Amino acid sequence: MQQTWRWFGPTDNVTLSDARQAGAEAIVTALHEIPIGETWPVEAIKKRQDLMRAACLEWTVVESLVVSERTKLREPGYEKEIGHYIESLRNLASCGIHIVAYNLMPLFSWMRTDLNFPLASGATTMRFDATAFAAFDLYMLKRKGAEEDWGEDRSRAAYALYEEMSIPRRNKLMNTILQGLPGGNGAFTLDEVRSVLDRYRGMNAADFRSNAAAFLRQVCPVAEELGMRLCVHPDDPPRSLLGLPRIVSTADDLAHLLDLWPGDANGITFCAGSLGVRADNDLAAMVRRFAHRIWLPTSGRHSGRPTRRASLRQPTSKAMLI
């Protein structure tokens, strides 16, 4: 195994020097400044590699080369963006980078409701609290059908939480959810969220799986040719949000995706921190079942180099109440 550090680029508060002092041997990162759907140029990839090499580190894994909403929805123009995705894979391979994490989460990528939740140790962590997210969904976004999705008990709890929140606390929750997280799809306004939800209207899990299958069947042959391994990241958290389908939350979800393309190009980012918050996910059993396709084991900001035998570590940097 190789100890790697998830770094969010030059604007990250954690420097490459910090990562190296923490014991990192290599870096997991992305060109977050390039708009989603555009090609990653060779020159930009090499420039970022030079920055890391100057810190005596190597860029070994991309997380994430984002799949655009247009591609997930197969809206007009998606063919061009898949072409850009494939070109980016070719450019990364030409620079010696052959591991690419991505996700299939609609609208939001990973989601948290608190970015500085205090722990007993005095440290802080990021946290997802489903009741807090329900309060956002029901009383800030005011999404039609939200109460039915959350159910009576959770909706009552969300109402009680919302009523006790001060205005600054409500604003902090809304801004945390809307601002987007590093490696995600960027910041949103409430109206922009509603607009994307309208684009997904009527799409169920079967439809979304069909679109994901079409994407993988286009990119996996190229990745196979390049000797690259694509690693799907589980839904984070592994549950439906805002009524949208999520298709990478369980062992059966992973099995379905792996069956779409049987080669090594189609693999898994095994995020124990995401999958482990579901009581019905037996992590040890999942590792045994999918070990031959786990190319990127991870449980927080650190992750491991692709291996046939992934070690399972307990989540250390995520707190979730789902």
PLY file of the C-alpha trace (Angstrom):
ply
format ascii 1.0
element vertex 322
property float x
property float y
property float z
element edge 321
property int vertex1
property int vertex2
end_header
0.00 0.00 0.00
1.01 3.59 -0.57
-0.09 6.44 1.70
-1.60 9.20 -0.41
-3.18 12.55 0.46
-6.33 14.04 -1.03
-5.28 17.57 -1.96
-7.63 20.17 -3.42
-5.07 22.23 -5.28
-3.18 25.47 -4.67
-6.09 27.06 -2.79
-6.27 24.18 -0.27
-5.56 25.33 3.30
-3.49 22.18 3.71
-0.22 22.62 1.85
1.80 19.97 0.07
4.43 20.44 2.76
1.78 19.65 5.41
0.80 16.50 3.51
4.40 15.36 3.27
5.00 15.99 6.98
1.90 13.90 7.73
3.55 10.95 5.98
2.03 11.18 2.50
4.04 9.50 -0.23
1.91 10.70 -3.15
-1.04 12.97 -3.97
-4.65 12.41 -5.05
-6.03 15.55 -6.70
-7.74 17.06 -9.73
-7.70 20.17 -11.90
-10.69 21.71 -10.12
-10.24 25.02 -11.89
-11.13 23.54 -15.31
-14.90 23.71 -15.96
-16.75 20.40 -15.81
-17.17 18.94 -19.28
-14.03 20.57 -20.67
-10.78 18.79 -21.62
-7.84 18.69 -19.23
-4.89 19.90 -21.36
-1.53 18.14 -21.17
0.14 21.44 -20.28
-2.12 21.93 -17.22
-1.55 18.35 -16.06
2.23 18.71 -16.36
2.20 22.05 -14.56
0.37 20.49 -11.60
2.77 17.53 -11.63
5.73 19.92 -11.52
4.21 21.67 -8.51
3.94 18.38 -6.61
7.35 17.14 -7.65
8.86 20.36 -6.30
7.45 19.23 -2.94
8.99 15.74 -3.44
5.57 14.20 -4.06
3.99 12.52 -7.08
0.47 12.83 -8.50
-0.67 9.22 -8.77
-4.48 9.34 -8.63
-7.10 11.70 -10.07
-10.11 12.40 -7.86
-12.26 13.41 -9.58
-12.59 13.69 -13.30
-16.18 14.81 -12.98
-18.96 13.38 -15.13
-21.13 16.33 -16.15
-24.85 16.58 -15.44
-25.42 16.78 -19.21
-23.69 13.41 -19.60
-25.59 11.85 -16.68
-28.85 13.05 -18.21
-27.77 12.42 -21.82
-28.99 15.85 -22.76
-28.10 17.47 -26.10
-24.38 18.10 -26.24
-23.43 15.13 -24.06
-21.54 13.47 -26.93
-19.13 16.42 -27.09
-18.54 16.28 -23.34
-17.88 12.54 -23.40
-15.37 13.27 -26.16
-13.68 15.78 -23.84
-13.72 13.18 -21.05
-11.99 10.63 -23.28
-9.47 13.22 -24.43
-8.72 14.02 -20.79
-8.11 10.33 -20.12
-5.68 10.19 -23.02
-3.86 13.28 -21.77
-3.58 11.93 -18.23
-2.24 8.61 -19.52
0.35 10.41 -21.63
1.57 12.08 -18.42
1.81 8.76 -16.59
-1.39 9.01 -14.50
-3.52 5.88 -14.85
-5.94 5.89 -11.88
-9.09 8.03 -12.16
-11.83 8.25 -9.54
-15.24 9.60 -10.54
-18.77 9.49 -9.22
-22.31 9.16 -10.50
-24.08 11.28 -7.89
-26.75 13.54 -9.42
-26.65 17.31 -8.78
-24.58 17.37 -5.60
-21.44 15.35 -5.25
-20.53 14.48 -1.67
-22.72 16.27 0.83
-22.17 17.61 4.37
-24.30 19.74 6.67
-21.42 20.80 8.94
-17.79 21.37 7.92
-16.43 21.92 11.46
-18.20 19.51 13.80
-16.28 19.31 17.13
-15.11 15.92 18.39
-14.37 14.94 21.99
-10.66 14.93 21.16
-10.77 18.64 20.36
-10.43 17.98 16.62
-13.14 18.85 14.12
-14.63 16.82 11.30
-17.16 17.19 8.50
-20.61 15.84 9.26
-23.79 14.89 7.45
-26.97 15.02 9.55
-30.06 13.82 7.68
-32.42 15.79 9.94
-30.53 19.00 9.21
-30.57 18.23 5.49
-34.32 17.53 5.72
-34.77 20.96 7.34
-32.98 22.50 4.35
-35.05 20.48 1.87
-38.40 21.15 3.53
-38.09 24.74 4.77
-35.37 26.42 2.70
-35.54 24.76 -0.68
-39.25 23.98 -0.15
-39.10 21.10 -2.60
-42.45 19.70 -3.68
-42.84 16.14 -2.40
-40.10 16.50 0.22
-42.34 15.69 3.19
-43.51 12.47 1.55
-39.91 11.47 0.83
-38.70 12.12 4.37
-41.67 10.61 6.15
-43.65 11.95 9.09
-41.13 11.27 11.88
-38.14 12.82 10.11
-40.22 15.75 8.88
-41.39 16.49 12.43
-37.81 16.32 13.70
-36.68 18.61 10.88
-39.40 21.12 11.74
-38.39 21.13 15.41
-34.74 21.63 14.45
-35.55 24.42 12.00
-37.70 26.26 14.55
-34.95 26.21 17.17
-32.29 27.46 14.74
-31.28 31.12 14.86
-31.18 33.03 11.56
-27.35 32.87 11.43
-27.45 29.12 12.05
-30.02 28.64 9.27
-27.87 30.68 6.90
-24.78 28.67 7.82
-26.60 25.40 7.08
-27.90 26.69 3.75
-24.51 28.05 2.72
-22.75 24.82 3.71
-25.09 22.78 1.52
-25.14 25.18 -1.43
-21.52 26.24 -1.56
-20.35 22.91 -2.86
-17.42 20.98 -1.44
-13.88 20.63 -2.80
-13.98 18.14 -5.63
-17.72 18.62 -6.04
-19.76 20.34 -8.70
-19.39 23.92 -7.50
-21.64 26.35 -5.63
-25.37 26.76 -6.26
-28.20 29.12 -5.48
-31.60 27.78 -4.41
-33.00 28.59 -7.84
-30.13 26.76 -9.55
-30.82 23.68 -7.44
-34.50 23.83 -8.41
-33.51 24.17 -12.06
-31.32 21.05 -11.98
-34.06 19.15 -10.12
-36.42 20.04 -12.96
-33.93 18.52 -15.43
-34.00 15.25 -13.49
-37.78 15.24 -13.14
-39.22 11.86 -14.07
-35.90 10.03 -14.00
-35.88 6.91 -11.84
-33.04 4.63 -10.77
-33.49 2.35 -13.80
-33.22 5.32 -16.17
-30.14 6.60 -14.37
-28.49 3.17 -14.48
-29.16 3.03 -18.21
-27.42 6.38 -18.69
-24.50 5.27 -16.54
-24.21 2.09 -18.60
-24.08 4.10 -21.82
-21.32 6.30 -20.39
-19.21 3.36 -19.22
-19.56 1.54 -22.53
-18.12 4.59 -24.26
-15.23 5.38 -21.94
-14.17 1.95 -20.66
-12.84 0.64 -24.00
-10.59 3.69 -24.25
-9.48 3.37 -20.63
-8.72 -0.31 -21.24
-6.65 0.60 -24.29
-4.69 3.16 -22.24
-4.13 0.81 -19.30
-6.22 3.07 -17.07
-8.46 2.12 -14.19
-11.67 4.06 -13.57
-12.85 3.86 -9.96
-16.45 4.78 -9.17
-16.88 6.45 -5.78
-19.91 5.38 -3.72
-22.75 7.78 -3.10
-21.80 10.03 -0.19
-23.99 9.69 1.80
-25.36 6.42 0.38
-29.02 7.44 0.28
-31.36 9.40 -1.93
-31.19 13.17 -1.56
-33.79 15.63 -2.88
-35.74 12.74 -4.40
-32.96 12.02 -6.91
-31.89 8.47 -7.77
-28.56 7.29 -6.35
-27.17 4.12 -7.85
-23.85 3.47 -6.06
-24.95 2.90 -2.46
-25.05 -0.86 -1.86
-23.27 -4.08 -2.75
-25.91 -4.83 -5.38
-25.37 -1.38 -6.90
-21.63 -2.00 -7.18
-22.17 -5.46 -8.66
-24.51 -4.03 -11.30
-21.99 -1.38 -12.36
-19.10 -3.84 -12.50
-21.13 -6.17 -14.68
-21.55 -3.40 -17.28
-17.90 -3.70 -18.28
-15.98 -6.76 -17.06
-12.46 -5.42 -17.63
-10.03 -3.84 -15.18
-10.88 -0.37 -16.52
-14.17 -0.54 -14.58
-13.38 -0.60 -10.87
-14.28 0.77 -7.45
-13.15 3.48 -5.08
-13.98 1.57 -1.92
-14.80 4.41 0.45
-15.41 2.80 3.83
-16.48 6.16 5.23
-19.39 6.36 2.77
-20.50 2.75 2.48
-20.07 2.07 6.19
-22.84 4.38 7.36
-25.50 2.04 5.99
-26.39 -0.74 8.42
-27.13 -3.09 5.51
-23.63 -2.69 4.04
-21.34 -5.44 5.38
-17.97 -3.87 4.57
-15.88 -6.96 5.19
-18.17 -9.05 2.96
-18.08 -6.35 0.28
-14.28 -6.29 0.30
-14.17 -10.07 -0.10
-16.71 -9.89 -2.93
-15.12 -7.01 -4.86
-11.43 -7.19 -3.90
-10.47 -8.05 -7.49
-11.91 -4.71 -8.69
-11.07 -2.37 -5.78
-8.43 -0.11 -7.24
-8.70 2.73 -4.74
-9.42 1.83 -1.09
-10.08 4.90 1.05
-11.59 5.92 4.37
-11.21 9.67 4.53
-8.64 12.18 3.33
-6.01 9.47 2.97
-6.35 6.77 0.35
-4.36 3.81 -0.84
-2.70 2.88 -4.10
-4.68 0.43 -6.30
-4.18 -3.10 -5.14
-5.69 -6.53 -5.63
-5.89 -6.88 -1.85
-7.34 -3.77 -0.29
-6.98 -3.33 3.45
-10.15 -2.21 5.23
-9.68 0.69 7.62
-12.28 2.26 9.83
-13.59 5.70 8.83
-11.66 8.46 10.62
-12.71 11.74 9.08
-16.43 11.52 8.43
-19.42 11.71 10.73
-22.84 10.88 9.35
-26.30 10.61 10.83
-28.58 9.15 8.17
0 1
1 2
2 3
3 4
4 5
5 6
6 7
7 8
8 9
9 10
10 11
11 12
12 13
13 14
14 15
15 16
16 17
17 18
18 19
19 20
20 21
21 22
22 23
23 24
24 25
25 26
26 27
27 28
28 29
29 30
30 31
31 32
32 33
33 34
34 35
35 36
36 37
37 38
38 39
39 40
40 41
41 42
42 43
43 44
44 45
45 46
46 47
47 48
48 49
49 50
50 51
51 52
52 53
53 54
54 55
55 56
56 57
57 58
58 59
59 60
60 61
61 62
62 63
63 64
64 65
65 66
66 67
67 68
68 69
69 70
70 71
71 72
72 73
73 74
74 75
75 76
76 77
77 78
78 79
79 80
80 81
81 82
82 83
83 84
84 85
85 86
86 87
87 88
88 89
89 90
90 91
91 92
92 93
93 94
94 95
95 96
96 97
97 98
98 99
99 100
100 101
101 102
102 103
103 104
104 105
105 106
106 107
107 108
108 109
109 110
110 111
111 112
112 113
113 114
114 115
115 116
116 117
117 118
118 119
119 120
120 121
121 122
122 123
123 124
124 125
125 126
126 127
127 128
128 129
129 130
130 131
131 132
132 133
133 134
134 135
135 136
136 137
137 138
138 139
139 140
140 141
141 142
142 143
143 144
144 145
145 146
146 147
147 148
148 149
149 150
150 151
151 152
152 153
153 154
154 155
155 156
156 157
157 158
158 159
159 160
160 161
161 162
162 163
163 164
164 165
165 166
166 167
167 168
168 169
169 170
170 171
171 172
172 173
173 174
174 175
175 176
176 177
177 178
178 179
179 180
180 181
181 182
182 183
183 184
184 185
185 186
186 187
187 188
188 189
189 190
190 191
191 192
192 193
193 194
194 195
195 196
196 197
197 198
198 199
199 200
200 201
201 202
202 203
203 204
204 205
205 206
206 207
207 208
208 209
209 210
210 211
211 212
212 213
213 214
214 215
215 216
216 217
217 218
218 219
219 220
220 221
221 222
222 223
223 224
224 225
225 226
226 227
227 228
228 229
229 230
230 231
231 232
232 233
233 234
234 235
235 236
236 237
237 238
238 239
239 240
240 241
241 242
242 243
243 244
244 245
245 246
246 247
247 248
248 249
249 250
250 251
251 252
252 253
253 254
254 255
255 256
256 257
257 258
258 259
259 260
260 261
261 262
262 263
263 264
264 265
265 266
266 267
267 268
268 269
269 270
270 271
271 272
272 273
273 274
274 275
275 276
276 277
277 278
278 279
279 280
280 281
281 282
282 283
283 284
284 285
285 286
286 287
287 288
288 289
289 290
290 291
291 292
292 293
293 294
294 295
295 296
296 297
297 298
298 299
299 300
300 301
301 302
302 303
303 304
304 305
305 306
306 307
307 308
308 309
309 310
310 311
311 312
312 313
313 314
314 315
315 316
316 317
317 318
318 319
319 320
320 321
